[in-house]
């Protein structure tokens, strides 16, 4: 299922309506030029369909387009980056 993902810059999240509920990836800006992806949520009935991956990819692509580094505080984001090493260059060095 392909999501229609919206970036809500005011609420610091990427989200999509899934069967009447919201799936989302939230973030903060802990410092200038850095996005901390801190939480991913997909409604229980819609899990296992790759929806979280779509949200994460959208967030990472946005970070890249804005020349941000990222902090993968959410384990879902960290797992996505491990599976897609082409995004490793975005991760802020510790």
Legacy VTK file of the C-alpha trace (Angstrom):
# vtk DataFile Version 3.0
C-alpha trace
ASCII
DATASET POLYDATA
POINTS 94 float
0.000 0.000 0.000
1.495 3.326 -1.060
0.997 6.144 1.424
0.139 9.750 0.700
2.600 11.239 3.208
2.295 14.815 4.427
5.092 16.753 6.103
3.623 18.798 8.949
6.497 21.149 9.714
4.589 22.898 12.501
4.025 19.647 14.445
7.435 18.223 13.444
6.151 15.051 11.833
5.508 13.147 8.640
2.124 11.450 8.621
-0.406 9.602 6.494
-4.008 8.566 7.033
-4.284 4.779 7.080
-7.760 3.278 7.277
-9.073 6.266 9.239
-6.105 6.435 11.617
-2.720 8.150 11.416
0.681 6.623 10.860
3.506 9.002 11.716
7.211 9.633 12.049
8.039 12.401 14.509
11.251 14.365 14.944
12.880 17.243 16.778
15.694 19.652 15.974
18.141 19.155 18.880
20.623 21.518 17.240
20.985 23.495 14.044
21.228 21.302 10.967
20.217 18.098 12.786
16.948 16.162 12.793
16.373 13.594 15.553
13.860 11.013 14.328
12.426 9.919 17.668
9.203 7.953 17.102
7.425 5.939 14.435
3.838 4.749 14.789
1.695 2.618 12.480
-1.814 1.567 13.580
-1.816 -2.056 14.737
-4.113 -3.301 11.976
-1.842 -1.822 9.293
1.500 -3.124 10.535
3.671 -5.480 8.505
2.915 -3.770 5.187
6.021 -1.584 4.901
4.245 1.611 5.949
6.862 2.543 8.560
9.552 2.129 5.902
7.715 4.552 3.633
7.514 7.136 6.420
11.196 6.712 7.299
12.318 6.947 3.670
10.311 10.143 3.237
11.872 11.643 6.374
15.398 10.665 5.383
14.941 11.970 1.852
13.714 15.268 3.308
16.735 15.457 5.642
19.054 14.830 2.687
17.318 17.491 0.549
17.815 20.047 3.344
21.440 19.004 4.036
20.574 17.897 7.578
22.342 15.237 9.546
20.080 12.865 11.462
19.974 11.091 14.804
18.113 7.756 14.557
16.703 7.717 18.125
13.757 5.598 16.981
14.776 1.927 16.564
12.659 1.685 13.403
14.754 4.427 11.790
17.992 2.784 12.900
16.888 -0.570 11.481
15.914 1.066 8.188
19.347 2.670 7.862
21.035 -0.678 8.558
19.019 -2.221 5.701
19.648 0.790 3.419
23.301 1.778 3.883
23.004 4.558 1.290
21.495 6.645 4.122
24.378 6.081 6.585
26.068 9.287 5.462
23.187 11.237 7.039
23.793 9.893 10.549
25.439 12.444 12.815
28.766 11.177 14.152
28.670 10.459 17.876
LINES 1 95
94 0 1 2 3 4 5 6 7 8 9 10 11 12 13 14 15 16 17 18 19 20 21 22 23 24 25 26 27 28 29 30 31 32 33 34 35 36 37 38 39 40 41 42 43 44 45 46 47 48 49 50 51 52 53 54 55 56 57 58 59 60 61 62 63 64 65 66 67 68 69 70 71 72 73 74 75 76 77 78 79 80 81 82 83 84 85 86 87 88 89 90 91 92 93
